[in-house]
C-alpha cells in the first residue's frame, strides 16, 4: 500500500516510523520545516515497544500524488489547515484524532464513504520535530466502516500494520470504535487536567474518583444514545482501574507545556453529542470550566 501520514507528531510520527522501518511505502506530510528536518535526519523513535530506531520515509509539505491510505494524525484544531496540504483525494482516509467532530469535517472534504472511523490508544509525544517518544508498550489501532466497499482496504491496512508490529482491531460499528476510546480518554483528560494529578491519585482520592466515574457515566449515556450500545461504564471503569498509576493525559501535558489543550475536541464533543439527545453532562461541564480557567482559554461550545 502507498500510505501517507498527515501530522508526524506523537501518533503520526510513531506510525510513520514503524511502517517505514518495516519496508512500507510511506510519505509524511507536514509543515515545510518539519518535513525538511525529517528528510535530513529521519524520524527518530525511542519506544518501549519498538526500541530505538531511525526511519526515513519521504517527507513533503504538499501531497500531490495518489495514495491508498491517508492517516490523519493532526490535532483537531490544526486539521483544517493541515488538510490544505493534501492536493489529491486518497482512496481511504483513516483519522486517528481525539473526539468526534473531525468525522463531519473529513466527510465534507473527501468522499464520505472513504472516511472510516479510526482510533488509537497510545502514549506517545513529540518533544521536537522528527523525534517521537513512545512511553508505554500498550498500543492499539481500531477501525470500522459502515460501507462494505471499504472492507477490503481496511483488511489490507490491518495486515500491513500488524506486520509492522502495530496491533489492530477491526470492529463492526463506527460509533463503538469512536466512543470506546472517547469515554475513557475524556474521563482521564478531564480529571487529570482539572486537578493536575496522575491517575493513581485520582483513583485513590474519593472526591476525585467520583468525578472520574461521573465523567464515564455521562459520556457512556451519550455514547449509547449515539448508537455505541456496547460501551458501558463498567468496562471503562475496569480499564482505568487496570491502567498504571502514573498515567496522565495529553491534555494535561499540553497545559504543562503551554500548548492549547484539546478541550473543545474531547469533552466538547462529548457534551455536544449529549446535547443532541437532550442529555446533560454536569460533571464534564464543571471540569471543563476548571480546565479552561487553568489554560486561559474559553470553555467548549455546546452547539
C-alpha positions in Angstrom: 0.0 0.0 0.0 1.0 3.6 -0.6 0.5 5.3 2.8 0.6 9.0 3.6 0.6 10.3 7.2 -0.6 13.8 7.8 0.8 15.2 11.0 4.0 13.4 12.2 3.5 14.2 15.9 3.5 11.6 18.6 0.8 9.4 17.0 1.6 10.1 13.3 5.3 10.0 13.8 5.3 6.7 15.6 3.1 5.0 12.9 5.0 6.5 10.0 8.3 5.5 11.6 7.5 1.9 12.3 5.7 1.4 9.0 8.7 2.8 7.0 11.1 0.8 9.1 9.1 -2.4 8.2 9.6 -1.6 4.5 6.3 0.1 3.6 5.9 2.9 1.1 5.3 5.8 3.5 5.1 9.6 2.9 5.0 12.1 5.7 3.1 15.3 5.1 4.0 18.2 7.4 4.9 21.8 7.7 7.9 22.6 5.5 10.3 23.0 8.4 9.2 19.7 9.9 9.3 17.9 6.5 12.8 19.2 5.9 14.0 18.0 9.4 12.6 14.5 8.7 14.1 14.5 5.2 17.6 15.4 6.6 17.6 13.4 9.9 14.8 10.8 9.6 12.1 10.0 12.1 13.9 9.2 15.3 11.8 7.0 17.6 12.5 5.9 21.2 9.9 3.3 22.1 9.5 0.9 25.0 7.8 -1.4 22.4 9.9 -1.0 19.3 13.2 0.2 20.8 15.3 2.9 19.3 15.1 3.3 15.5 15.5 5.9 12.8 13.3 5.6 9.8 13.5 7.5 6.5 10.0 8.0 5.0 9.6 10.5 2.2 8.7 13.9 3.8 6.8 16.6 1.8 5.0 19.8 2.5 2.3 19.1 -0.1 1.0 15.7 -1.1 0.5 15.8 -4.9 0.3 12.0 -5.7 -2.4 9.5 -5.2 -2.2 7.2 -2.2 -4.1 4.2 -1.0 -4.4 5.4 2.6 -4.2 8.8 4.3 -3.7 8.5 8.0 -4.8 11.8 9.6 -2.9 12.3 12.9 -3.0 16.1 13.5 -4.6 17.8 16.5 -8.2 18.5 15.9 -7.7 22.3 15.9 -5.0 22.1 13.3 -6.7 19.7 11.0 -8.5 22.2 8.7 -5.2 24.0 7.8 -3.3 20.7 7.6 -5.8 19.4 5.0 -4.7 22.1 2.6 -1.5 20.1 2.2 -3.5 17.2 0.5 -3.9 18.0 -3.2 -5.4 14.7 -4.3 -8.2 12.7 -2.6 -6.9 9.4 -1.2 -8.6 6.1 -1.7 -9.2 5.7 2.1 -8.9 8.2 5.0 -8.1 6.9 8.5 -8.5 9.6 11.1 -6.7 9.0 14.4 -7.8 12.2 16.2 -9.3 12.7 19.6 -13.0 13.4 19.7 -15.8 13.1 17.2 -16.4 16.2 15.2 -13.4 15.7 12.8 -15.5 12.9 11.2 -18.0 15.5 9.9 -15.3 17.8 8.6 -13.4 15.0 6.8 -16.6 13.7 5.2 -17.3 17.1 3.8 -13.7 17.4 2.5 -13.5 13.9 0.9 -15.9 11.4 -0.4 -17.9 10.4 2.7 -17.7 6.7 2.3 -13.9 6.8 2.0 -13.5 8.2 5.5 -13.7 5.4 8.0 -13.9 5.5 11.8 -10.5 5.1 13.4 -8.9 5.5 16.9 -5.6 4.7 18.5 -4.7 4.0 22.1 -1.1 5.0 22.7 1.1 7.1 25.0 3.5 9.0 22.7 4.8 12.5 22.5 6.9 14.6 20.0 9.4 16.6 22.0 10.8 18.2 18.8 10.2 17.8 15.1 11.2 14.4 13.8 11.5 12.9 17.3 8.9 10.6 18.9 9.0 9.2 22.5 6.7 6.2 23.0 6.4 5.6 26.7 4.1 2.6 27.1 4.0 -0.8 25.5 0.3 -0.6 25.1 -0.8 0.2 21.5 -4.0 -0.5 19.6 -5.4 0.9 16.3 -9.2 0.3 15.9 -11.0 0.7 12.6 -14.6 0.3 11.3 -16.7 1.4 8.4 -20.4 1.2 7.6 -19.6 0.8 3.9 -19.0 -2.7 2.6 -16.8 -1.4 -0.2 -14.2 -0.2 2.3 -13.8 -3.6 4.0 -11.0 -5.0 1.7 -8.9 -1.8 2.1 -9.4 -1.9 5.9 -8.3 -5.6 6.0 -5.3 -4.8 3.9 -4.2 -1.9 6.1 -4.8 -4.1 9.2 -2.4 -6.7 7.7 0.2 -4.0 7.0 0.0 -2.5 10.5 0.1 -6.0 12.1 3.2 -6.9 10.1 4.9 -3.8 11.4 4.1 -4.7 15.0 1.1 -2.5 15.5 -1.9 -4.4 17.0 -5.2 -3.8 15.2 -8.8 -4.4 15.9 -11.4 -4.2 13.1 -14.8 -3.5 14.5 -18.3 -3.8 13.1 -19.6 -0.4 14.4 -18.2 3.1 13.7 -19.8 4.5 16.9 -18.2 1.9 19.1 -14.8 2.4 17.6 -15.0 6.2 18.3 -16.8 6.1 21.7 -15.0 3.1 23.3 -11.8 5.3 23.3 -13.5 8.6 23.9 -15.3 7.6 27.1 -12.1 6.6 28.7 -10.0 9.4 27.3 -12.5 12.1 28.2 -12.6 10.9 31.9 -8.8 10.7 32.1 -8.3 14.0 30.4 -10.9 15.9 32.4 -9.8 14.7 35.8 -6.0 14.8 35.3 -6.1 18.2 33.6 -8.6 19.8 36.0 -6.7 18.7 39.1 -3.2 18.3 37.6 -2.8 14.9 39.1 -2.0 11.5 37.8 -4.5 8.6 37.6 -3.2 6.9 40.7 -4.0 9.9 42.9 -7.3 10.4 41.1 -8.4 6.9 41.8 -7.3 6.9 45.5 -9.0 10.3 46.4 -12.7 9.7 46.9 -14.0 13.0 45.6 -11.7 12.9 42.5 -12.6 9.3 41.8 -16.3 10.3 42.0 -15.6 12.8 39.2 -13.8 10.2 37.2 -16.7 7.8 37.4 -19.2 10.7 36.8 -17.4 11.6 33.5 -17.5 8.0 32.4 -21.2 7.6 33.2 -22.2 10.8 31.5 -20.1 10.0 28.4 -21.5 6.4 28.2 -25.1 7.8 28.2 -24.2 9.9 25.2 -22.4 7.0 23.5 -25.4 4.7 23.9 -27.7 7.4 22.5 -25.3 7.7 19.5 -25.5 4.0 18.8 -22.5 2.7 20.7 -24.6 0.2 22.6 -21.6 -1.9 23.7 -19.9 0.9 25.5 -20.6 0.6 29.3 -19.5 2.4 32.4 -18.4 -0.9 33.9 -16.0 -1.6 31.1 -14.5 1.9 31.1 -14.0 1.9 34.9 -12.4 -1.5 34.8 -10.0 -0.4 32.1 -8.9 2.7 34.1 -8.6 0.5 37.2 -6.1 -1.7 35.4 -4.1 1.3 34.0 -0.8 2.2 35.7 -1.0 4.8 38.4 1.4 7.2 36.7 -0.8 7.6 33.7 -1.6 11.1 32.7 -3.1 12.6 29.6 -2.0 14.5 26.5 -4.3 17.4 27.6 -2.5 17.6 30.9 0.9 17.6 29.2 -0.3 20.3 26.7 -1.3 22.6 29.6 2.0 22.0 31.3 3.9 22.8 28.1 1.9 26.0 27.5 0.1 24.5 24.4 -3.6 24.9 23.8 -5.4 21.7 25.1 -7.9 19.8 23.1 -10.7 20.9 25.4 -13.2 21.6 22.6 -12.3 18.4 20.7 -12.5 16.0 23.7 -15.1 17.0 26.4 -16.6 19.5 24.0 -17.5 16.7 21.5 -19.0 14.6 24.3 -21.2 17.4 25.6 -22.4 18.3 22.1 -23.3 14.7 21.3 -25.1 14.5 24.6 -27.0 17.8 23.8 -28.2 16.3 20.5 -30.1 13.8 22.6 -31.3 16.1 25.4 -28.7 14.7 27.9 -26.8 16.8 30.5 -23.2 16.3 31.5 -22.8 18.3 34.7 -19.5 16.7 35.8 -17.8 17.0 32.4 -19.1 20.6 32.1 -17.8 21.6 35.6 -14.3 20.0 35.0 -14.1 21.6 31.5 -14.7 25.0 33.1 -11.9 24.3 35.6 -9.5 23.3 32.8 -10.4 26.4 30.7 -9.6 28.6 33.6 -6.2 26.8 34.2 -5.3 27.0 30.5 -6.6 30.6 30.0 -9.0 29.6 27.2 -12.7 29.6 26.6 -14.7 26.5 27.7 -16.1 24.3 25.0 -19.1 25.4 22.9 -22.2 23.2 23.2 -23.6 23.9 19.7 
